[in-house]
Amino acid sequence: MSAKAARVTTGPPERHAVGRLGWLRAGVLGANDGVLSTSSLIIGVASAHATHEGVIVAGLSGLVAGAMSMSAGEFVSVSSQADSEGADLARERAELRQDPGGERNELAGIYVKRGLDRGLAMQVAEQLMAFDALGAHSRDELGISDSNAARPVQAALTSAASFAVGAALPLAVALVAPVAIAIITVSASSLVFLAVLGLLGAKIGGANMLKAAVRVTFWGALAMAVTAAIGALFGAHV
C-alpha cells in the first residue's frame, strides 16, 4: 500500500448530519411540540379568565397527555416501519438462499448503474456478498443501514422526554408569572424558546439557521394567537 493510500485510509471517519436525522427529528420536533402545544393551551385557558390554579392544571395535564401521546404515536409509527424493514429483510434472506447467483447479478447491476464497469461491479458484488451478503443487499438494494434503521423504543422515549422538556418551559413561566400577565409572559418566552430550538435543530442538522428560526416562530405565534382568540371568545371562569 502506498503512503498516499495509507494516509487516505487511516484518517478519522467523517461525521455527517444524515447520521443524526433519526434522533434529531424525534428530539427537536418533540421539544417544539411540547413548547407550542403547552404554551397555546396555557394561553387559551388564561384567555378564558381561568384562575392561576386552573392554568397550571391545564398546562400540567397538557404536558403529561402530550408526552404520552407523542411516545405512543412515535412507537406505533416506527414499529410499522420496523415491521416493513423486517419483512423486506426476510424476503431478501430467502432470495439469497434460493438464488445466490441471481442476487449477485442484481447487486452488480446496482453498481453498474452507479458508474462501475461490469467486470469490476461483479468483483465488488462477489467480495461484499462473501463478507456479508444480507448486509450488502439490505444497504445497497433496500436502502436499510444501521444509521437509518427503525428503532421504535428509542424513538418513543426520545419523543416523550423531549416533549416533556419542551412543555416544562412554558409551564415553569406560568408557575412564576401572575395570572394577570400570564398571556404576555408565556407568549413572549415561548416564542424565544421556539426560536432557540429552531436555531439548534438547524445547526445540528446543517440547515439554514435563520430560516428555521423564523419558520418555527411564525407558526408558533399564529397558533398562540388562535388559541388566545378562542379562549377570549368562549371565556368562562374556572
Buried (B, 14 or more C-beta within 10 A) or exposed (E): EEEEEEEEEEEEEEEEEEBBBBBBBBBBBBBBBBBBBBBBBBBBBBBBBBEBEBBBBBBBEBBEBBBEBBBEEBBEBBBEBBEEBEEBBEEBBEBBEEEEEEBBEBBBBBBBEEEBEEEEBBEBBEEBBEEEBBBBBBBBBBEBEEEBEBBBEBBBBBBBBBBBBBBBBBBEBBBEBEBEEBBEBBBEBBBEBBBBBBBBBBEBBEEEBEEBBEBBBEEBBEBBEEBBEBBBEEEEEE
